Every structure is written in structure tokens, then in C-alpha cells.
Amino acid sequence: MTASKQLFLDNPLGQKTTLEDVLDAFEFLDDWEDRYAFIIDLGKQLPEFPDEARIEENYVHGC
């Protein structure tokens, strides 16, 4: 495994933020724009996605 991929996998966001945390935040946020902004903010906390992981298998179609 490359160092950049390990950095992505070891990021504290994925270790500290659970799905339950996200769902709780969604219950608190009534407006869809606030929910959208919340998800964007979570994404900004992640390191850059490693180039070697940018393969078709990992691609999320429609995004």
C-alpha cells in the first residue's frame, strides 16, 4: 500500500465520525441546503484522494 493511500485510510475523520453522527446531524438540520453543506464540510476534512485509487472500480457514477 502506498503512503498516500495509507494517509487517506488513516484520516481521523473516518475514525472519529460515525454514520450515527451523520444521521444525528441530519435530524438536527432541517434544511436540505444545510445538510448538503454539512456533507461538503466533512469532505473537506479528508486528504486528497490518492491517484492510484482513482480507478473505475472506485468511481461513483452520477457524482
N, C-alpha and C positions, 0 to 999 in steps of 0.2 A: 504494500500500500504506500502511495506517495505521501510526502509530508503535507501537501496542500489538502489532500483528501482526508487525512487524519485530523488536520486542523478543523475542517468542516464538521467531521463527525464528533469531535471533542468539544464543540462550541457549547458554552454553558446554557445558551437559550434552550437547546433541546434536552438538557439535563435538569433544568430548573422549571421550565414551563411545561405543564401537562395539558392534555386535552381537556381535562376538567377545568383548568384555569381559563382556557379559551372559552369554553362553554359558559362558565360563570360570568366572564366579561361580556359575552353576547347577551346574557339575560339582563345585565345591568345597562347595556347600551341599547336604547330603543330604536334609534335611527340607523338605517342601513348604511348611511354615509359614515357614521361614527364607527360602525363595525368594520367597514372597509378600511378606514384609516387605521384602526387598531391592527388589522392583519398586515397592512403595509408597514407599520412601525415594527412589528415583530420581524418581518422580513429584513428590515434594515439592520437588525441586530446580528444577522448571520454574516459569516465571512463570504467572500466571493466564491461562487460555485466552481469547483476545480475543472479546468479544461478537459482533463482526461475522463471526467464523469459526464461530460456533455455528449451523450450518445443517444441514439433513438430510443433505446430501452428506458431512459430516464426522462424523456421528453413528455410534458403534459400537454396534450393536444387541446387546442382551444384557448390557451393562455397566451 
